[in-house]
Amino acid sequence: MSYGVRVIGRPEVAAGLALAGVRPLEVATPEQGTASLKELLATPDVGVVLIENGLYDGLPEDLRRRLGRRPLPMVVPFPGPAWQELGEGPEAYIVELLRQVIGYRVRLR
């Protein structure tokens, strides 16, 4: 069986994805993102769902738990556009990666 990849994103992100050749599902609010994700979960030929981070953060906690227990489709959040600088230098980048993985800030010496 062949599985497809679907993408859920806000209109400003969807335009860029469409330029890359991906047909995204455009949603304006986290509630619409939740509804679109639930529809994709019921579709048997979807193997991976990419969802913009801001929309993923708006998912109900019980839905996130259910996603963690399901083998397919894999739901993968991706970062949306950020209009701020992440920090200065490679150390700040590494500290931010560690914060995301571990869940709290660490100090590099």
C-alpha positions in Angstrom: 0.0 0.0 0.0 1.2 3.5 -0.8 0.8 6.3 1.7 0.8 10.0 0.9 2.0 13.2 2.6 -0.4 16.0 3.5 0.4 19.4 4.8 -1.7 21.8 7.0 -0.6 25.4 7.3 -1.8 29.0 7.5 -2.4 30.8 4.2 0.9 32.7 4.3 2.8 29.4 4.7 0.6 27.5 2.3 1.7 29.9 -0.5 5.3 29.0 -0.1 4.5 25.3 0.1 2.5 25.6 -3.1 5.5 27.1 -4.8 7.5 24.1 -3.7 5.0 21.8 -5.4 3.1 20.7 -2.3 -0.7 21.1 -2.2 -1.4 22.2 1.4 -4.6 22.4 3.3 -5.0 26.1 4.2 -6.5 26.9 7.6 -6.7 30.3 9.3 -7.2 29.2 13.0 -6.0 26.4 15.3 -9.7 25.2 15.4 -9.7 24.8 11.7 -6.4 23.0 11.9 -7.8 20.6 14.4 -10.8 19.9 12.2 -8.6 19.3 9.1 -6.3 17.0 11.1 -9.2 14.9 12.3 -10.4 14.5 8.7 -6.9 13.4 7.6 -6.8 10.9 10.5 -9.8 9.2 9.0 -8.3 9.0 5.6 -6.6 5.6 5.1 -4.0 6.6 2.4 -2.3 9.3 4.5 1.0 8.3 6.0 2.5 11.6 7.1 0.8 14.9 8.1 3.0 17.9 8.3 1.4 20.6 10.4 2.6 24.1 11.2 3.9 24.5 14.7 1.5 27.2 15.7 -1.4 25.0 14.7 0.0 22.0 16.4 0.3 23.9 19.6 -3.4 24.7 19.4 -4.4 21.0 19.3 -6.3 19.7 22.3 -4.2 17.7 24.7 -6.3 14.5 24.3 -5.8 14.6 20.5 -2.0 14.9 21.0 -2.0 11.9 23.2 -4.0 9.9 20.7 -1.5 10.9 18.0 1.3 9.6 20.1 -0.3 6.2 20.3 -1.1 5.8 16.6 1.5 4.4 14.2 -0.1 6.2 11.1 -0.4 8.8 10.1 2.7 10.3 11.7 2.0 13.9 12.6 5.1 16.1 12.4 5.0 19.8 13.4 7.2 22.1 11.3 8.2 25.7 12.2 6.4 28.5 10.6 8.0 31.8 9.7 9.6 33.6 12.6 10.3 37.3 12.2 12.8 37.5 15.1 16.4 36.6 15.5 17.1 33.4 17.4 20.2 34.6 19.2 23.8 35.4 18.6 26.3 32.9 17.6 26.4 29.1 17.4 26.2 28.7 21.2 22.8 30.3 21.3 21.6 28.0 18.6 22.9 24.9 20.4 21.3 26.1 23.7 18.0 26.6 22.0 18.1 23.1 20.4 18.9 21.6 23.8 16.0 23.5 25.4 13.6 22.2 22.8 14.8 18.6 23.2 15.3 18.5 27.0 12.5 20.9 28.0 14.5 23.4 30.0 17.5 25.8 29.5 21.0 24.6 30.1 24.3 26.6 30.4 27.2 25.9 28.2 30.6 26.6 29.8 
